[in-house]
Amino acid sequence: MRRCPACAVDVEGTWTRCPLCATALTGEAVESPLPDVPLRFSRRRVLRTLFLASIAVILVSFLSQLLFNRGLAGIGVLRSVWLGVSAMWLVVLMAIRKRRNVAKGTVYLVVLIGLVCVYWDYLSGWHGWSLTYAVPVVCGSSIIALLITVRVMRIEVGEHILYSGLTMLLGLAPIGFLAFGWVNDPRPSAVCGVLSLLALALLQVASGPEARHELAKRLHL
Amino acid sequence: MTRRAWVRLDNASNIFLAARSDADPKVFRLSADLLEHDVDPELLQEALDTTYDRYPLYHAVLRRGVFWYYLQDSDLHPVVTAEHEPTCAPIYQADRRSLLFRVLYHRRRIVLEVFHALSDGTGALWFLSDLISAYVRLRYPEDGPPDEGADPVGAAPGREERGGMRIRPGAERAPEDTAGQPHGLTTDSFAHYFRRRRATAPGPAFTREATPAPLTVEEAALPSSGGAAAPGRTPRPAGTKADHVKKVHRVRGSRAPDNRTRAVELTMPVKDVLALARAEGAALTMYLTALFFESVRLSSGGLDDSRTLSASVPVNLRQFFPSTSARNFFATVRVEHTYGEGPDDLGSICRQLEGQFRPKATPESLERKLRTFIRFERMPALRIVPRPLKDVILGLVNRASNRGLSVAVSNLGRAGLPEPAGSHVRRVLFQVSAARPQFCAISHGDLLTVSFTSPFTETDHIREFARLLTSRGVDVTVAAARVTEAELTGTAPTEDELAEDEFAEGELTEGESAEAGR
């Protein structure tokens, strides 16, 4: 074993200088009980910075729309492109961020896409297309998508049940749109509402106790 | 249909989640060096499989509820890997369902790394002990009959009380799976001992209330009773003003490029150090702590006006309150010494620390303290605070308590590996990721290992510590992992260059992590 004359200690491993005082060591090297682990660049901080910066840019993009006139007469096509890029960026960002739990990610996307569409509709002069078509279609299709995905990916009931339930509850919102008469065409909302009710009934029958158990666990005080 | 056993995170563990940082991922490591051969990965995997089956707690993954974190049973299987990450690399990542421990090997060394929210040093030592026993049985079948039924670890107090298994109501699957086995997803022992008990039988209702706490940190924030507490004097949970005027010295330094923990292991004959401690009339932990204070003082280049050094010392509560739970069950005690106010020789410091530590580490004193924390933690107003906000609050409390600490020490005592495993192990080591310079001691056979960890790359305090020991005639062996770029590329600088580097790098950092201690 090598030895540091200054510290009067034996040094394990292949150090040529004392790890404590940097004095040159004497004697034969022995193998180190600890491996040399190369330095690694951690992407965590970079990714976090990128994420926060992206969110900030997207928020600013959305908010700055308020500065322009409502209605297509304003900046027209340019606005659509701008909003489209921002919305796409947001969707991709959230989908990547929540990739580890598909059900949770779906809830996030449904909420975000719904809000973006309504805002977009408002900015472009409120023709009601968001509530009539976009929101019901997104809700309805995500319910179908979730029903398929959790089976194909064999996601455990406890893992997705709350998020599936939440997506289905969101799907009930279009029934409210119908009731308040906010829609131009009742068909998409009706289909989405019926679908949600059916899915919720299915959930209740198939795994009602599971859902309540999961809820009790998450909300435990 | 699977309904998994789950249990809310215990009292001490919440703080580890709130106090995680890049430099201190709240991971600790226990390792054992085998005497004769390099580790056989296949046998180790086999040994891990058997051990893992007996520790339902280690099956747990950490999940987030609205108000608390909770541990939940999983179907994951641990795989042994060659060591390829720095000491105490992060284990828990939010949103990822992964086990909260890992088993590694490197040459003759078997390594167990555990996320601190899962278990504490004593709990993990049981696991390591069983793992090594299982490995030795496979590696040296001629040593003795494979005694599967027997519990190879004698270290656990009251192990026979396995009926103490408590699973949450609603966790139907759990009883047949885990009951009858030790180290399950039991209620935490904090709740068991320090909650005010109801007159009714402590059935499932009791379990439901098994409440962990945002409060463990508070104890770290506890100022010591100041100066040498007279034996028998009860430490007050609230600090007096005199405690706060003392400026506590805080060690600073530069971080490794990837924030990895600097780990240096000192190995020495246990009897020599014990003799030194006895000669000073102190227990080993306080003797080593006094040496640590001296080393920090010597390496600081003058303490200036912050002349108080303080250390947090975890106390294993199982010794006073028998528990078979492998989950966190410890409290920390703070000791301090102010230089320039009376005798500053090593012996005096030892005795002074001993005088502070003893009365605080009595069952009565600890119980009083913990009961207060748990009562506070059970306050309805605090319980309804959402978890992310709790994390923030705990993080702030922790930051505040960190200001009162210079270093941390932890002594697991004798590893107590059962035979025949014990005779195949040369030494056992114990390390934790650290928010401030820290050492962890553990002994096995004739060898005591004192492993230093630090978020800073500087090794000056370790150098002084080693020199203090060698100048007293103790044979010390040093093993260190390479952490800086210069060390890893083999261009270790000379001492002069090192001195220059200190000015050049200068990324001074406040330790931002938890006390709660180990």
Chai-1 contact restraints between the chains, C-beta under 6 A:
chainA,res_idxA,chainB,res_idxB,connection_type,confidence,min_distance_angstrom,max_distance_angstrom,comment,restraint_id
A,C7,B,A466,contact,1.0,0.0,6.0,A-B,restraint_1
A,C7,B,R467,contact,1.0,0.0,6.0,A-B,restraint_2
A,A8,B,T470,contact,1.0,0.0,6.0,A-B,restraint_3
A,V9,B,A466,contact,1.0,0.0,6.0,A-B,restraint_4
A,V9,B,V476,contact,1.0,0.0,6.0,A-B,restraint_5
A,V9,B,V478,contact,1.0,0.0,6.0,A-B,restraint_6
A,D10,B,T477,contact,1.0,0.0,6.0,A-B,restraint_7
A,V11,B,V478,contact,1.0,0.0,6.0,A-B,restraint_8
A,E12,B,A479,contact,1.0,0.0,6.0,A-B,restraint_9
A,R17,B,A492,contact,1.0,0.0,6.0,A-B,restraint_10
A,P19,B,A480,contact,1.0,0.0,6.0,A-B,restraint_11
A,L20,B,T459,contact,1.0,0.0,6.0,A-B,restraint_12
A,L20,B,I462,contact,1.0,0.0,6.0,A-B,restraint_13
A,L20,B,R463,contact,1.0,0.0,6.0,A-B,restraint_14
A,C21,B,R463,contact,1.0,0.0,6.0,A-B,restraint_15
A,A22,B,T494,contact,1.0,0.0,6.0,A-B,restraint_16
A,A22,B,E495,contact,1.0,0.0,6.0,A-B,restraint_17
A,P33,B,R109,contact,1.0,0.0,6.0,A-B,restraint_18
A,P33,B,A479,contact,1.0,0.0,6.0,A-B,restraint_19
A,L34,B,A481,contact,1.0,0.0,6.0,A-B,restraint_20
A,P35,B,E83,contact,1.0,0.0,6.0,A-B,restraint_21
A,P35,B,H106,contact,1.0,0.0,6.0,A-B,restraint_22
A,D36,B,R482,contact,1.0,0.0,6.0,A-B,restraint_23
A,V37,B,P86,contact,1.0,0.0,6.0,A-B,restraint_24
A,L39,B,P257,contact,1.0,0.0,6.0,A-B,restraint_25
A,L39,B,D258,contact,1.0,0.0,6.0,A-B,restraint_26
A,R40,B,D258,contact,1.0,0.0,6.0,A-B,restraint_27
A,S42,B,D258,contact,1.0,0.0,6.0,A-B,restraint_28
A,R100,B,D95,contact,1.0,0.0,6.0,A-B,restraint_29
A,H213,B,G170,contact,1.0,0.0,6.0,A-B,restraint_30
A,K217,B,W6,contact,1.0,0.0,6.0,A-B,restraint_31
A,R218,B,G65,contact,1.0,0.0,6.0,A-B,restraint_32
A,R218,B,V66,contact,1.0,0.0,6.0,A-B,restraint_33
A,L219,B,V66,contact,1.0,0.0,6.0,A-B,restraint_34
A,H220,B,G65,contact,1.0,0.0,6.0,A-B,restraint_35
A,L221,B,F67,contact,1.0,0.0,6.0,A-B,restraint_36
A,L221,B,R383,contact,1.0,0.0,6.0,A-B,restraint_37
